[in-house]
Amino acid sequence: MRAFNAVSPRSATQIPEPPIAKFLFADTRMAWVWLIVRLYVGYEWLTAGFEKMTGYSLFGQAQKGGAWVFSGHDGAAITGFATGAIKLSSGAHPAVQDWYASFLQNVVIPNAALFAYLVTFGEVLVGLGLIFGILTGIASFFGVTMNLNYLLAGTVSTNPILGFLALFLILAWRIAGYYGGDRYILPLLGTPWTGSLATEKGKARLATAKPASTTV
């Protein structure tokens, strides 16, 4: 315990953020770059969710397997997906880990209809959030979560690329939605550690305002 106390800092220490990180992830001059990334990732998620919701692509082409939801056999598609992933958990070097196969077998398949709706509307909401720049950091986080689950299920496709880009969108959450709804939403919401930025600005103005002169 004494050794631990000796190592522990006596006061909080903040390591300053490198200038390059500030420029990439917190400078509005880079917002246009994240706009391009955001639109690409958002489009990919929106099209994937739309196909699961309707059974058709955005261009009207019928998709193999049909819709995942509102189809009368909700959960059938995700059951087939999970079953296929479970088969990949065998062998000397399985593509799917045993613990994730158990999760699919014992949690996902018994609740396939629920997960079909969660995945479908999750993809649509993530896509819309990124395209319109609304709560970009949160939308990117849930996008990465879905990318990770697809990868754990043995599905590569575009998931590594989308997950990689979404991680950078999370880092750039302050400016990634600057050309979008976050430009107006974030100043109102603020952050859990600062509170509403609009309120803080109001308090600052009141604190610096000169008191009105009075006459007797």
C-alpha positions as CSV (number, residue, x, y, z in Angstrom):
1,M,0.0,0.0,0.0
2,R,2.9,2.4,0.8
3,A,4.5,1.7,-2.5
4,F,1.2,2.3,-4.3
5,N,0.7,5.6,-2.5
6,A,4.2,6.7,-3.4
7,V,3.5,6.0,-7.1
8,S,0.1,7.7,-7.1
9,P,0.1,11.3,-8.1
10,R,-0.7,13.8,-5.3
11,S,-2.9,15.8,-7.6
12,A,-4.7,15.3,-10.8
13,T,-2.5,15.6,-13.9
14,Q,-3.7,16.4,-17.3
15,I,-1.6,15.5,-20.3
16,P,-2.2,18.1,-23.1
17,E,-3.7,16.9,-26.3
18,P,-1.2,16.9,-29.2
19,P,-1.8,19.8,-31.7
20,I,-2.3,17.3,-34.6
21,A,-5.0,15.6,-32.6
22,K,-6.7,18.9,-31.9
23,F,-6.6,19.8,-35.6
24,L,-8.0,16.5,-36.8
25,F,-10.6,15.8,-34.2
26,A,-11.6,19.3,-32.8
27,D,-10.9,21.9,-35.5
28,T,-14.0,22.9,-37.5
29,R,-11.7,23.4,-40.5
30,M,-11.6,19.6,-40.7
31,A,-15.3,19.2,-40.5
32,W,-15.7,18.8,-44.3
33,V,-13.5,15.7,-44.2
34,W,-15.6,14.1,-41.5
35,L,-18.7,15.1,-43.5
36,I,-17.5,12.9,-46.4
37,V,-16.7,10.0,-44.1
38,R,-20.0,10.4,-42.3
39,L,-22.1,10.4,-45.4
40,Y,-20.3,7.2,-46.7
41,V,-20.7,5.3,-43.5
42,G,-24.2,6.5,-43.0
43,Y,-25.2,5.5,-46.5
44,E,-23.9,2.0,-46.0
45,W,-25.8,1.6,-42.8
46,L,-29.0,3.1,-44.2
47,T,-29.1,0.9,-47.3
48,A,-28.4,-2.2,-45.2
49,G,-31.2,-1.4,-42.8
50,F,-33.6,-0.5,-45.7
51,E,-33.0,-3.8,-47.3
52,K,-33.7,-5.7,-44.1
53,M,-36.8,-3.6,-43.5
54,T,-38.4,-3.9,-47.0
55,G,-36.6,-6.8,-48.7
56,Y,-35.6,-4.4,-51.5
57,S,-32.6,-2.3,-52.2
58,L,-32.8,1.5,-52.5
59,F,-32.9,0.9,-56.3
60,G,-35.8,-1.5,-56.2
61,Q,-34.0,-4.7,-56.6
62,A,-35.4,-7.7,-54.6
63,Q,-33.0,-9.0,-51.9
64,K,-32.3,-12.7,-51.3
65,G,-34.1,-13.8,-48.2
66,G,-36.6,-11.0,-48.2
67,A,-37.4,-8.6,-45.4
68,W,-36.3,-9.3,-41.8
69,V,-39.3,-7.6,-40.2
70,F,-43.0,-7.1,-41.0
71,S,-42.9,-10.2,-43.1
72,G,-45.0,-12.7,-41.2
73,H,-41.9,-14.8,-40.5
74,D,-40.0,-12.3,-38.4
75,G,-36.8,-13.7,-37.1
76,A,-36.4,-16.4,-39.8
77,A,-33.6,-14.5,-41.5
78,I,-31.6,-13.8,-38.4
79,T,-32.1,-17.4,-37.2
80,G,-30.5,-18.6,-40.5
81,F,-27.7,-16.0,-40.0
82,A,-27.0,-17.1,-36.4
83,T,-27.2,-20.8,-37.3
84,G,-24.6,-20.3,-40.1
85,A,-22.3,-18.5,-37.7
86,I,-22.6,-21.3,-35.1
87,K,-21.4,-23.8,-37.8
88,L,-18.2,-21.7,-38.1
89,S,-17.3,-22.3,-34.5
90,S,-15.9,-25.8,-35.0
91,G,-12.6,-26.9,-36.3
92,A,-9.0,-26.2,-35.3
93,H,-9.1,-22.5,-36.1
94,P,-12.8,-21.5,-35.9
95,A,-13.9,-18.2,-37.4
96,V,-16.4,-17.8,-34.6
97,Q,-15.4,-18.1,-30.9
98,D,-17.2,-20.6,-28.6
99,W,-18.5,-17.9,-26.3
100,Y,-20.0,-16.0,-29.1
101,A,-21.5,-19.1,-30.6
102,S,-23.1,-19.8,-27.2
103,F,-24.5,-16.3,-27.1
104,L,-26.1,-16.8,-30.6
105,Q,-27.4,-20.2,-29.6
106,N,-28.9,-19.3,-26.2
107,V,-29.8,-15.6,-26.5
108,V,-30.2,-14.6,-30.2
109,I,-32.0,-17.6,-31.7
110,P,-34.6,-17.9,-28.9
111,N,-35.3,-14.2,-29.3
112,A,-34.8,-14.0,-33.1
113,A,-37.8,-11.8,-33.8
114,L,-36.7,-9.2,-31.2
115,F,-33.1,-9.1,-32.5
116,A,-34.4,-8.8,-36.1
117,Y,-36.1,-5.6,-35.2
118,L,-33.2,-4.4,-33.1
119,V,-30.7,-4.9,-36.0
120,T,-33.0,-3.6,-38.7
121,F,-34.0,-0.4,-37.0
122,G,-30.6,0.0,-35.4
123,E,-29.0,0.1,-38.9
124,V,-31.6,2.6,-40.1
125,L,-31.2,4.9,-37.1
126,V,-27.4,4.8,-37.3
127,G,-27.5,5.6,-41.0
128,L,-29.9,8.5,-40.5
129,G,-27.9,9.8,-37.6
130,L,-24.7,9.9,-39.5
131,I,-26.2,11.3,-42.7
132,F,-27.9,14.1,-40.9
133,G,-25.1,14.6,-38.4
134,I,-27.3,14.1,-35.4
135,L,-25.6,12.8,-32.2
136,T,-22.8,11.6,-34.6
137,G,-20.6,10.2,-31.8
138,I,-23.4,8.1,-30.3
139,A,-24.5,6.8,-33.8
140,S,-21.0,5.9,-34.6
141,F,-20.6,4.0,-31.3
142,F,-23.6,1.8,-32.0
143,G,-22.4,1.4,-35.6
144,V,-19.1,0.0,-34.3
145,T,-21.0,-2.2,-31.9
146,M,-22.9,-3.8,-34.8
147,N,-19.7,-4.1,-36.9
148,L,-18.1,-5.9,-34.0
149,N,-21.0,-8.3,-33.7
150,Y,-20.9,-9.1,-37.4
151,L,-17.2,-9.7,-37.3
152,L,-17.6,-12.0,-34.3
153,A,-20.2,-13.9,-36.2
154,G,-17.6,-14.5,-39.0
155,T,-19.0,-11.9,-41.5
156,V,-16.2,-9.7,-42.9
157,S,-17.7,-7.9,-45.9
158,T,-17.3,-4.1,-45.3
159,N,-17.4,-4.3,-41.5
160,P,-13.7,-3.7,-40.9
161,I,-13.7,-0.6,-43.1
162,L,-17.0,0.8,-41.7
163,G,-15.8,0.0,-38.1
164,F,-12.4,1.6,-38.7
165,L,-14.0,4.8,-40.1
166,A,-16.6,4.9,-37.3
167,L,-13.9,4.8,-34.7
168,F,-12.5,8.0,-36.1
169,L,-15.9,9.6,-36.2
170,I,-16.2,8.8,-32.5
171,L,-12.9,10.6,-31.9
172,A,-14.1,13.5,-34.0
173,W,-17.5,13.6,-32.3
174,R,-17.2,17.4,-31.6
175,I,-16.8,18.4,-35.2
176,A,-18.0,15.3,-37.2
177,G,-21.5,16.6,-37.2
178,Y,-20.6,20.3,-37.6
179,Y,-22.2,20.3,-41.0
180,G,-25.3,18.8,-39.7
181,G,-27.7,18.7,-36.7
182,D,-24.9,18.5,-34.1
183,R,-23.9,22.1,-34.9
184,Y,-27.1,23.2,-33.1
185,I,-27.8,20.2,-30.9
186,L,-24.4,19.8,-29.1
187,P,-24.3,23.4,-27.8
188,L,-27.7,22.9,-26.3
189,L,-27.0,19.4,-24.8
190,G,-23.4,20.0,-23.8
191,T,-21.7,17.0,-22.2
192,P,-22.2,15.2,-18.9
193,W,-19.0,16.8,-17.6
194,T,-19.7,20.4,-18.7
195,G,-23.5,20.7,-18.8
196,S,-25.3,22.6,-21.4
197,L,-22.9,24.8,-23.3
198,A,-25.7,27.3,-24.0
199,T,-26.4,27.6,-20.3
200,E,-22.7,28.0,-19.5
201,K,-22.4,30.8,-22.0
202,G,-25.4,32.5,-20.5
203,K,-23.8,32.2,-17.0
204,A,-20.6,33.6,-18.3
205,R,-22.3,36.6,-19.9
206,L,-24.1,37.3,-16.7
207,A,-20.9,37.0,-14.6
208,T,-19.0,39.4,-16.9
209,A,-21.8,41.9,-17.3
210,K,-21.3,45.2,-15.6
211,P,-24.0,46.0,-12.9
212,A,-26.4,48.7,-13.9
213,S,-25.7,52.1,-12.4
214,T,-28.2,53.4,-9.9
215,T,-29.0,56.9,-8.8
216,V,-30.3,58.0,-5.5
